[in-house]
Amino acid sequence: MIEAYVTNFGKYDEGKMYGEYITFPATKEKVKGLLTRIGVDGAKYKDTYITEYKSDIEGLSDCLSGHANIDEINYLSSLLAEADEAERAKFEAVINYGDCTASPKDLINLVKNLDCYDYFPGVENLNGLGRHLILEMGLEEIPERLKPYINYHAYGCDFVKSARGGFANGGYVLSGYENMKEQYRGLRDIPGECKVFAYPGQPEKMPIKKQLEAFSRLAAESFMPERAEFVREAR
């Protein structure tokens, strides 16, 4: 979904270019390999900088900054990879319309709130919009014999004046921005499987759930009946 040219920011700031392309969604192993090759070791060089994005979703690259968080980019790309073709087309139309483009956080929330928007592909002008609303969506009950005399352009014009939306990406976007809910609040909401940034040589952190399971197992083993009997006999 997203290809990025990731560089060593410390070297970049020194006027040297150490970078490499990586495609998201990616695995932790691939990200670690990239960081190793560009010299981001977590000690002297800790930061990355993305100098270029490429995506098959038109306009998406323009919404992403150089200092974007790699885990966040990976999560966004994972969500888009799971979306179907119609959902990705709607997402592309909405960002081309101009909604939810300020940050990866906005883009992630957009993917999670696509049902707040309507997208009419192929509706590229007011006449087409009027025809779609009346003939396809049936917003007005009009006898069949009168349909040839309808001024679809005027109807489309009136609709645009009263609704929040616009033409984008070869269709018409009807915005439901005001109905969106913030389902993604920040990095803590990224699922563990989508967190891929780790410095080379950094030990793997055991997920909290597994840490608790291991602690419970050790605690249970510490109080096994046979061990308690052994302690009593020793006394």
CORFEN-V976708 format. One record per backbone hydrogen bond with DSSP energy under -0.5 kcal/mol. CO is the residue of the C=O (numbers start at 0). NH is the residue of the N-H. E is the energy in kcal/mol with one decimal. If there is no record, write none. Layout:
<<CO	NH	E> <CO	NH	E>>
//
This chain:
<<0	55	-0.7> <1	23	-3.6> <2	53	-2.7> <3	5	-0.9> <3	21	-2.2> <4	50	-2.0> <4	51	-0.7> <5	19	-2.0> <6	8	-0.8> <6	48	-1.9> <7	11	-2.8> <8	12	-2.8> <9	13	-1.0> <10	15	-3.1> <11	14	-1.3> <15	17	-0.7> <16	18	-0.6> <17	7	-2.3> <19	5	-2.4> <21	3	-2.7> <23	1	-1.8> <26	30	-2.0> <27	31	-2.6> <28	32	-2.2> <29	33	-2.2> <30	34	-2.7> <31	35	-2.3> <32	36	-2.1> <33	37	-1.9> <34	38	-0.7> <34	39	-2.1> <35	38	-0.7> <38	40	-1.1> <39	199	-0.6> <43	45	-0.5> <44	40	-0.6> <44	41	-2.5> <46	8	-2.0> <46	9	-0.6> <48	6	-2.6> <48	50	-0.7> <51	4	-2.6> <53	2	-3.2> <55	57	-0.7> <56	59	-1.8> <59	62	-1.8> <60	63	-1.2> <64	67	-1.2> <65	49	-2.9> <68	72	-2.3> <69	73	-2.4> <70	74	-2.3> <71	75	-2.5> <72	76	-2.4> <73	77	-2.2> <74	78	-2.3> <75	79	-2.1> <76	80	-2.2> <77	81	-1.4> <78	82	-1.0> <83	87	-2.3> <84	88	-2.1> <85	89	-2.1> <86	90	-2.5> <87	91	-2.6> <88	92	-2.1> <89	93	-2.5> <90	94	-2.2> <91	95	-1.7> <92	96	-1.9> <93	97	-1.6> <93	98	-1.8> <102	106	-2.1> <103	107	-2.7> <104	108	-2.3> <105	109	-2.0> <106	110	-2.1> <107	111	-1.7> <108	112	-0.6> <109	112	-1.3> <110	113	-0.8> <112	115	-2.4> <113	116	-1.8> <117	173	-3.1> <118	120	-0.7> <119	122	-1.6> <119	171	-1.4> <121	123	-1.0> <124	128	-2.4> <125	129	-2.6> <126	130	-2.3> <127	131	-2.3> <128	132	-2.6> <129	133	-2.0> <130	134	-2.9> <130	135	-0.8> <131	135	-1.1> <131	136	-2.2> <132	138	-2.5> <139	141	-1.0> <142	145	-1.4> <142	146	-0.8> <143	146	-0.8> <145	148	-1.7> <146	149	-1.4> <149	151	-1.3> <150	154	-1.9> <151	155	-2.8> <152	156	-2.3> <153	157	-2.4> <154	158	-2.1> <155	159	-2.3> <156	160	-1.7> <157	161	-1.1> <158	161	-0.6> <158	162	-1.2> <162	164	-0.8> <163	174	-2.1> <165	172	-3.2> <167	170	-0.8> <169	121	-2.7> <170	167	-2.3> <171	119	-2.8> <171	173	-0.5> <172	165	-2.1> <172	174	-0.7> <173	117	-2.0> <175	178	-2.2> <176	179	-1.7> <180	182	-1.5> <182	184	-0.5> <185	188	-2.2> <186	189	-1.6> <190	193	-1.8> <190	194	-0.5> <191	194	-1.2> <193	195	-0.9> <195	197	-0.6> <198	201	-2.1> <206	210	-2.4> <207	211	-2.5> <208	212	-2.0> <209	213	-2.6> <210	214	-2.3> <211	215	-2.5> <212	216	-2.2> <213	217	-2.4> <214	218	-2.5> <215	219	-2.3> <216	220	-2.3> <217	221	-1.8> <218	222	-0.8> <219	222	-0.8> <220	223	-1.2> <223	226	-0.8> <223	227	-1.8> <224	228	-2.4> <225	229	-1.9> <226	230	-1.9> <227	231	-2.0> <228	232	-2.4> <229	233	-2.0> <230	234	-1.5>>
//
